[in-house]
Amino acid sequence: MNNSCCLEKENYQSFAANVWIYGSPTLVILGTIGNILVGIVMLQKQRKKHTISIYLTYLAFLDTVILYTGLSRQWILARYGLDIRNESSWICKLHMFLMYYLIQTEAWLLTCVSIERVGAAWCPMKAKHFFTRRFAVIQMASFSGFLFAANAHLFWSQALIRGEAGNVCALNPDFLAFRMKLWGWLDMTLASILPFSVMITCNIAVVVKILNQQRKRGSSQETKVQSVTIMLLTVCVVFLLCTLPITIYLSDTDSFESAYGCCFSSYVLWPIFNMLLYLNNTTNFVLYCVSGTNFRQQLRAMLVCRSNAVSALHSCKSSQIATIQNHTERL
């Protein structure tokens, strides 16, 4: 019986190691390329005028930072057995804080985008004057400050605790009751449930408005507003599917360990739920391309423009070389 348990544990550990070693760099590379392309498209001249471009550019930046902050640690741990959180007290506290803070910030960024889309759909004239670039910056600063305060306790609740194997970044025993009874549910509320509730409500309101307009006009042709709405609704749904499993797991880890066993929970469910979380930070570019007609058109136009520019430059260089050769022959 003991040999069977040991064998199962070894298989689970091998599975987890393979997930981190091969999955982490794959998501980081794909996510980095995709997020850079999103940033380039959103910073085009015609898009700079829209506040949604500010939100989605910031979202691409957050996605990239989350990928590098979270997956680099997991890859180093799986590959070399070194946990960077255990290297110093400040790394322990800062890394834990960043992971919670960045993921929650991303959720509320999408919430702000959804709220703005409601305004643009129901009160387009007023929305142009109210949802300005200045308002977007103030809004981002406000919820970022709130989330910073909500997660600041991690600078005290996390600590390097000396154990038999050395220093370990772990929960400060003084905060055990707070973490067990309150923090898990608070994090799930801030990172997933509350923002998604606002997102889905806003997007339903926008869809209802669009359907009403189509009914009055008697047209089913896709407009720019519809394209953006479909794109953002897709992003919101994928966001919930990717982030909810890990927030539920963190809010009640003991229940998962009781139901599935400690080894299976730690070495199978934990890496799978983590990869789902980071998949959300990797796939936004794909979601924009698949569901956003306007985004696809601007990306295609940008790539064609750059391709033409490269061809023109190559043609110009070839012409210059030919001129120099002719001049040399005459000499």
SVG drawing of the C-alpha trace seen along z (x, -y; Angstrom):
<svg xmlns="http://www.w3.org/2000/svg" viewBox="-38 -67 75 69">
<polyline fill="none" stroke="black" stroke-width="0.4" points="0.0,0.0 2.8,-2.4 4.7,-1.6 1.5,-2.4 1.2,-5.7 4.8,-6.6 4.5,-5.6 1.4,-7.8 3.1,-10.7 6.1,-10.4 3.8,-10.3 2.0,-13.4 5.2,-15.3 6.5,-14.3 3.3,-15.6 3.5,-18.9 7.2,-19.4 6.5,-18.8 3.6,-21.3 5.8,-24.0 8.9,-23.3 7.3,-23.1 4.1,-25.0 5.6,-28.1 8.0,-29.2 5.3,-28.4 2.8,-30.7 5.4,-33.4 6.6,-33.4 3.1,-33.3 1.8,-35.9 4.7,-38.3 4.3,-38.3 0.5,-38.6 0.5,-41.4 3.2,-43.4 1.0,-43.2 -2.1,-44.3 -0.1,-47.3 1.1,-48.2 -2.5,-48.1 -4.0,-50.0 -1.4,-52.8 -2.1,-53.4 -3.1,-57.1 -6.7,-56.4 -7.1,-54.4 -5.3,-56.8 -8.3,-59.0 -10.4,-56.3 -10.2,-55.6 -10.7,-51.9 -7.3,-51.9 -5.8,-53.1 -7.5,-50.3 -6.6,-47.6 -3.0,-48.8 -2.6,-48.8 -4.3,-45.3 -1.7,-44.0 1.1,-45.4 -0.5,-43.8 -0.8,-40.4 2.9,-40.5 4.0,-41.4 1.8,-38.7 3.2,-36.0 6.8,-36.9 6.2,-37.4 4.3,-34.2 5.6,-31.7 9.3,-32.6 9.1,-31.6 7.3,-28.4 9.8,-27.5 12.8,-28.2 11.3,-26.1 10.5,-23.1 13.8,-23.3 16.3,-24.0 14.4,-23.4 15.0,-27.1 12.1,-29.2 12.9,-32.9 10.4,-33.7 12.6,-32.0 15.7,-34.1 14.8,-37.1 12.0,-38.6 11.3,-41.4 11.1,-39.1 8.7,-36.9 6.4,-39.7 6.6,-41.7 6.2,-38.7 3.1,-37.5 1.6,-41.0 2.2,-41.5 0.5,-38.2 -2.7,-39.1 -2.6,-42.8 -1.9,-42.4 -4.6,-39.8 -7.2,-41.8 -6.2,-45.0 -6.7,-43.2 -10.2,-42.2 -11.2,-45.7 -9.6,-47.1 -12.0,-44.9 -14.8,-46.1 -14.0,-49.7 -14.1,-48.9 -17.5,-47.2 -18.9,-50.2 -17.7,-52.6 -19.3,-50.4 -22.7,-50.8 -22.3,-54.5 -21.3,-54.5 -24.3,-52.3 -27.0,-54.0 -25.9,-57.6 -23.3,-58.0 -23.3,-61.8 -22.9,-62.2 -20.3,-59.4 -18.0,-61.2 -17.7,-64.1 -17.7,-62.0 -15.5,-59.1 -12.4,-61.0 -8.7,-60.0 -8.3,-62.0 -11.3,-60.2 -9.8,-56.8 -6.5,-57.7 -8.3,-58.9 -10.4,-55.7 -7.4,-53.4 -5.5,-55.3 -8.5,-55.1 -9.1,-51.3 -5.4,-50.7 -5.1,-52.6 -8.0,-50.7 -6.6,-47.3 -3.2,-48.3 -4.7,-49.1 -6.8,-45.8 -3.6,-43.7 -1.2,-45.7 -1.6,-43.2 0.5,-40.8 3.6,-42.8 2.8,-41.8 1.0,-38.5 3.7,-36.8 7.1,-36.2 10.3,-34.1 9.8,-31.3 12.8,-29.2 12.2,-25.5 14.2,-22.3 15.0,-22.7 15.8,-26.4 13.9,-29.6 10.4,-29.3 8.1,-32.1 4.9,-31.3 2.0,-32.7 2.7,-34.6 1.0,-32.5 -0.5,-35.7 -2.6,-36.1 -3.8,-32.5 -7.4,-33.2 -7.7,-36.1 -6.3,-34.0 -8.5,-31.0 -11.8,-32.8 -11.7,-35.9 -8.9,-36.5 -9.7,-33.6 -13.3,-34.7 -12.3,-38.4 -9.8,-37.6 -12.3,-35.5 -14.8,-38.4 -12.3,-41.1 -10.6,-39.0 -13.5,-37.2 -17.0,-37.2 -17.7,-41.0 -15.9,-42.2 -17.4,-39.5 -20.9,-40.3 -20.5,-43.9 -19.0,-42.9 -21.7,-40.5 -24.4,-42.9 -22.9,-45.7 -22.4,-43.5 -26.0,-42.3 -27.2,-45.9 -25.1,-46.7 -26.4,-43.7 -30.0,-44.6 -29.5,-48.1 -27.9,-46.8 -30.8,-44.4 -33.3,-47.1 -31.5,-49.4 -31.4,-46.5 -35.1,-45.9 -36.0,-49.5 -33.7,-49.8 -34.5,-46.4 -30.9,-45.6 -28.6,-42.8 -25.4,-44.3 -22.5,-44.3 -21.5,-47.8 -18.3,-49.0 -20.1,-49.1 -21.3,-45.5 -17.7,-44.4 -16.2,-45.9 -19.1,-44.5 -18.7,-40.9 -14.9,-41.1 -15.2,-42.4 -18.0,-39.9 -15.8,-37.1 -12.8,-38.4 -15.0,-38.6 -16.4,-35.1 -12.9,-33.6 -11.7,-35.7 -14.2,-34.1 -13.5,-30.6 -9.8,-31.0 -9.7,-32.8 -12.6,-31.3 -11.1,-27.8 -8.0,-29.0 -9.8,-31.5 -12.2,-28.8 -9.2,-26.5 -7.4,-29.2 -10.5,-30.1 -11.0,-26.5 -7.9,-24.4 -8.7,-22.0 -11.9,-20.9 -10.0,-20.0 -7.4,-18.1 -10.1,-16.2 -12.0,-15.4 -9.1,-14.5 -6.2,-13.8 -3.3,-16.0 -0.9,-14.8 -3.4,-15.0 -4.6,-18.4 -1.0,-19.8 0.6,-18.3 -2.3,-18.0 -5.1,-20.4 -2.8,-23.3 -0.6,-23.4 -3.7,-22.9 -5.6,-25.8 -2.5,-28.0 -2.1,-27.3 -5.7,-28.2 -5.1,-31.5 -2.0,-32.3 -3.8,-31.2 -6.1,-34.1 -3.0,-36.4 -1.8,-34.7 -4.9,-34.5 -6.4,-38.0 -4.7,-38.7 -6.3,-35.6 -9.7,-36.5 -9.4,-40.0 -8.6,-38.5 -11.3,-35.9 -14.2,-38.0 -13.2,-41.6 -13.8,-42.5 -12.5,-46.0 -9.4,-44.8 -8.7,-42.2 -9.1,-44.9 -6.6,-47.3 -4.1,-44.5 -4.3,-43.4 -4.0,-47.1 -1.0,-47.6 0.8,-44.4 0.1,-45.2 1.4,-48.7 4.6,-47.5 5.0,-44.9 4.6,-47.5 7.1,-49.8 9.7,-46.9 9.2,-46.2 9.6,-49.8 12.7,-50.1 14.1,-46.9 13.3,-48.3 14.9,-51.6 18.1,-49.8 18.2,-47.7 17.8,-50.8 20.6,-52.5 22.9,-49.5 22.2,-49.3 23.0,-53.0 26.3,-52.6 27.2,-49.6 26.4,-51.5 28.4,-54.5 31.4,-52.1 31.3,-50.5 31.5,-54.0 34.5,-54.8"/>
</svg>
